Amino acid sequence: MQSTSIIAIRRAARFSPGSTAKDAAIMETVCQLLAEDGCEVCVCDEDDVTAIPSSPLVLTMGRSNRLLDLLAACEHEGTLVLNATAGVRLCGRRSLLETRLRQAGVTMPPVYSDGACWLKRGDTCTQTADDVVFVPCRAELETARQRFLQRGISDLVVSSHVEGDVVKFYGVVGTSFFRAYHADGDRLCERQNQLRAEAERAAHATGVTVYGGDAVIREDGSLCVIDFNDWPSFSRCREEAAVAIVNGVRQQMNRQ
């Protein structure tokens, strides 16, 4: 890659519940590869950013509205921001995200009517364990809803519980990189192609280039996407993912 000045923004700890070190590690690995490629990389934490210096490229894991407002202004001036701010905002609003994914034809859990479900805050991304709760039956749904309301959270998403094997997937749009692992370990999922089709449909619907998420494979072999995220930690495949992210950066910079 031609020598380029790049800004890299690490995610604040509050947006990395249980994954602070892992999230920091993927950004560190990407920045190291870019530096070896001859780029000058300035790394900062999202809560420390008060202004964005002029740069052709910003890599960001940040999710705060304040930072996203700053980055959106940079995008307006022609800066390439990965992931794009509109996609990050969308991933942070579960209620809007679920609607967008359904409209795009991504296979999702059935619309909830009865039985077990998951109740999730819809106004922002998960920050604590209480932001996503399992509700075993409809009779307990209102009680669970009241707990959110007591915390001042009224934007909620109810998702049907789907029985099956949970799979975590990771990808980078525009590259050959895609991995999916069974959530109970590092065993690769056998349905890579089927999962990739669903994941990339979600990625294009949201505009998120560096992505991850969760899916459930039912006993009959059918699957559905239950979560989609901007820039995960890639902890199971960090080195491979970092190379793919840098390759994706090269491609997008060449198109600028």
C-alpha positions as CSV (number, residue, x, y, z in Angstrom):
1,M,0.0,0.0,0.0
2,Q,1.3,3.5,-0.8
3,S,2.4,5.4,2.3
4,T,-0.7,6.8,3.9
5,S,-1.5,8.5,7.1
6,I,-4.2,6.5,8.9
7,I,-6.2,7.1,12.1
8,A,-7.2,4.1,14.1
9,I,-9.8,4.4,17.0
10,R,-10.1,1.8,19.7
11,R,-13.5,0.9,21.2
12,A,-14.4,2.2,24.7
13,A,-14.5,-0.4,27.4
14,R,-18.2,0.2,28.0
15,F,-19.0,-1.0,24.5
16,S,-16.8,-4.2,25.0
17,P,-18.5,-6.0,27.9
18,G,-16.2,-9.0,28.6
19,S,-14.1,-8.4,25.5
20,T,-12.0,-5.3,26.1
21,A,-8.6,-7.0,25.6
22,K,-9.8,-9.0,22.6
23,D,-11.2,-5.9,20.9
24,A,-8.0,-4.0,21.5
25,A,-6.0,-6.9,20.1
26,I,-7.6,-7.0,16.7
27,M,-7.1,-3.3,16.2
28,E,-3.5,-3.6,17.4
29,T,-2.8,-6.4,14.9
30,V,-4.4,-4.5,12.0
31,C,-2.3,-1.4,12.9
32,Q,0.9,-3.4,13.0
33,L,0.3,-4.8,9.6
34,L,-0.5,-1.4,8.2
35,A,2.7,0.0,9.7
36,E,4.7,-2.8,8.2
37,D,3.0,-1.8,4.9
38,G,4.6,1.6,5.2
39,C,1.6,3.5,6.6
40,E,1.8,6.0,9.4
41,V,-0.8,5.0,11.9
42,C,-2.1,7.2,14.8
43,V,-4.0,5.1,17.4
44,C,-6.4,6.7,19.9
45,D,-9.2,5.7,22.2
46,E,-12.7,6.8,21.3
47,D,-13.4,8.7,24.5
48,D,-10.2,10.7,24.0
49,V,-11.1,12.0,20.5
50,T,-12.3,15.6,20.5
51,A,-11.5,16.3,16.8
52,I,-10.5,14.2,13.8
53,P,-7.3,15.3,12.1
54,S,-7.3,15.3,8.3
55,S,-6.7,11.8,7.0
56,P,-7.8,9.8,3.9
57,L,-8.7,6.9,6.1
58,V,-10.1,6.3,9.6
59,L,-10.4,2.8,11.0
60,T,-12.8,2.8,13.9
61,M,-14.3,0.4,16.4
62,G,-16.0,3.3,18.3
63,R,-19.7,3.4,18.9
64,S,-20.4,6.5,20.9
65,N,-22.8,9.0,19.3
66,R,-20.4,11.8,19.9
67,L,-17.6,10.1,18.0
68,L,-19.9,9.0,15.2
69,D,-21.0,12.6,14.7
70,L,-17.4,13.6,14.3
71,L,-16.7,10.8,11.9
72,A,-19.9,11.5,9.9
73,A,-18.6,15.1,9.3
74,C,-15.3,13.6,8.0
75,E,-17.2,11.3,5.7
76,H,-19.0,14.3,4.3
77,E,-15.6,15.8,3.5
78,G,-14.4,12.7,1.7
79,T,-12.7,10.7,4.3
80,L,-13.1,6.9,4.1
81,V,-14.3,5.6,7.4
82,L,-14.4,1.8,8.2
83,N,-16.9,0.9,9.3
84,A,-19.1,3.6,7.9
85,T,-20.9,5.6,10.5
86,A,-24.4,4.8,9.2
87,G,-23.8,1.1,9.5
88,V,-22.4,1.4,13.0
89,R,-25.4,3.5,14.1
90,L,-27.7,0.9,12.6
91,C,-26.0,-2.0,14.4
92,G,-26.4,0.0,17.6
93,R,-30.1,0.2,17.3
94,R,-31.4,-3.3,17.5
95,S,-35.0,-2.3,16.8
96,L,-34.0,-0.6,13.5
97,L,-31.4,-3.3,12.7
98,E,-33.9,-6.1,12.9
99,T,-36.3,-4.3,10.6
100,R,-33.6,-3.6,8.0
101,L,-32.4,-7.2,8.0
102,R,-35.9,-8.6,7.6
103,Q,-36.5,-6.1,4.7
104,A,-33.3,-7.3,3.1
105,G,-34.5,-10.9,3.2
106,V,-32.0,-12.1,5.8
107,T,-33.4,-15.3,7.5
108,M,-34.3,-14.3,11.0
109,P,-36.2,-15.9,13.9
110,P,-39.9,-16.1,13.5
111,V,-41.8,-13.0,14.6
112,Y,-42.6,-13.6,18.3
113,S,-46.1,-14.7,19.2
114,D,-45.7,-17.2,22.1
115,G,-43.3,-19.3,24.1
116,A,-39.7,-18.6,25.1
117,C,-38.0,-15.4,23.8
118,W,-35.2,-13.0,24.2
119,L,-35.9,-9.4,25.3
120,K,-33.2,-6.9,24.3
121,R,-32.8,-3.2,24.6
122,G,-33.3,-1.7,21.2
123,D,-31.9,1.8,21.6
124,T,-28.2,0.9,21.7
125,C,-25.7,-2.0,21.6
126,T,-25.3,-4.3,24.5
127,Q,-23.3,-2.8,27.4
128,T,-24.3,-5.0,30.3
129,A,-25.6,-8.6,30.8
130,D,-29.0,-7.1,31.7
131,D,-29.4,-5.6,28.2
132,V,-30.2,-9.1,26.8
133,V,-32.4,-11.4,28.9
134,F,-33.9,-14.8,28.2
135,V,-37.6,-15.0,29.0
136,P,-38.9,-18.7,29.3
137,C,-42.5,-18.0,28.6
138,R,-44.9,-15.3,27.5
139,A,-46.4,-15.1,31.0
140,E,-43.0,-13.7,32.3
141,L,-42.5,-11.2,29.4
142,E,-44.3,-8.3,31.0
143,T,-42.3,-8.7,34.2
144,A,-39.1,-8.7,32.2
145,R,-40.3,-5.6,30.2
146,Q,-40.9,-3.7,33.5
147,R,-37.4,-4.3,34.6
148,F,-36.1,-2.5,31.5
149,L,-38.6,0.3,32.0
150,Q,-37.4,0.8,35.5
151,R,-33.9,1.4,34.0
152,G,-35.4,4.0,31.7
153,I,-35.3,1.7,28.6
154,S,-38.5,1.7,26.6
155,D,-37.1,0.8,23.1
156,L,-37.2,-3.0,23.3
157,V,-36.9,-5.9,20.8
158,V,-38.6,-9.3,21.4
159,S,-37.0,-12.1,19.5
160,S,-38.3,-15.7,19.4
161,H,-36.1,-18.2,21.0
162,V,-34.8,-20.7,18.3
163,E,-33.5,-24.1,19.4
164,G,-30.4,-25.3,17.7
165,D,-26.6,-25.1,17.5
166,V,-25.3,-21.5,18.0
167,V,-22.6,-20.5,15.5
168,K,-20.5,-17.4,15.5
169,F,-19.5,-15.9,12.2
170,Y,-16.9,-13.4,11.0
171,G,-16.3,-11.7,7.7
172,V,-14.8,-8.8,5.7
173,V,-16.7,-7.7,2.6
174,G,-14.8,-7.6,-0.6
175,T,-12.3,-10.3,0.5
176,S,-12.3,-14.1,0.5
177,F,-12.3,-14.1,4.3
178,F,-15.3,-15.7,6.1
179,R,-15.2,-18.0,9.1
180,A,-17.9,-19.6,11.2
181,Y,-17.4,-21.5,14.4
182,H,-19.6,-23.5,16.7
183,A,-20.1,-21.4,19.8
184,D,-19.0,-24.2,22.1
185,G,-15.4,-24.2,20.8
186,D,-13.2,-23.5,17.9
187,R,-14.7,-26.2,15.6
188,L,-15.4,-24.8,12.2
189,C,-19.0,-24.9,11.1
190,E,-19.7,-27.1,8.2
191,R,-22.3,-24.7,6.6
192,Q,-19.8,-22.0,5.7
193,N,-21.3,-21.2,2.3
194,Q,-24.9,-21.0,3.5
195,L,-24.0,-18.9,6.4
196,R,-21.8,-16.6,4.3
197,A,-24.7,-15.9,1.9
198,E,-26.9,-14.8,4.9
199,A,-24.1,-12.8,6.5
200,E,-23.1,-10.9,3.4
201,R,-26.8,-10.1,2.7
202,A,-26.8,-8.5,6.2
203,A,-23.5,-6.8,5.6
204,H,-24.7,-5.2,2.3
205,A,-28.0,-4.3,3.9
206,T,-26.3,-2.4,6.7
207,G,-23.2,-1.1,4.9
208,V,-21.0,-2.7,7.5
209,T,-17.7,-4.0,5.9
210,V,-16.0,-5.6,8.9
211,Y,-18.6,-7.7,10.6
212,G,-19.5,-10.6,12.9
213,G,-22.6,-12.1,14.3
214,D,-24.4,-15.2,15.6
215,A,-26.7,-17.7,13.9
216,V,-28.6,-20.8,14.9
217,I,-28.6,-24.0,12.9
218,R,-31.8,-26.0,13.7
219,E,-31.9,-29.7,13.9
220,D,-33.4,-29.9,10.4
221,G,-30.4,-28.0,9.0
222,S,-32.1,-24.7,8.4
223,L,-30.5,-21.6,9.9
224,C,-31.4,-18.1,11.0
225,V,-29.3,-15.0,12.0
226,I,-29.9,-13.9,15.6
227,D,-27.3,-11.1,15.9
228,F,-25.2,-9.0,13.6
229,N,-22.4,-6.6,14.8
230,D,-19.9,-4.1,13.5
231,W,-16.2,-5.0,13.9
232,P,-16.1,-7.9,16.4
233,S,-13.0,-9.1,18.2
234,F,-12.3,-12.0,15.7
235,S,-10.7,-13.7,18.7
236,R,-10.9,-17.2,17.1
237,C,-9.2,-16.0,13.8
238,R,-7.5,-12.7,14.6
239,E,-4.4,-13.1,12.4
240,E,-6.4,-14.1,9.4
241,A,-9.0,-11.5,9.9
242,A,-6.4,-8.7,10.3
243,V,-4.8,-9.7,7.0
244,A,-8.3,-9.6,5.4
245,I,-9.1,-6.2,6.9
246,V,-5.9,-4.7,5.5
247,N,-6.6,-6.3,2.1
248,G,-10.1,-4.7,2.2
249,V,-8.5,-1.4,3.1
250,R,-6.2,-1.6,0.1
251,Q,-9.1,-2.3,-2.2
252,Q,-11.2,0.6,-0.9
253,M,-8.3,3.0,-1.0
254,N,-7.6,2.1,-4.6
255,R,-11.2,2.9,-5.5
256,Q,-11.0,6.3,-3.9
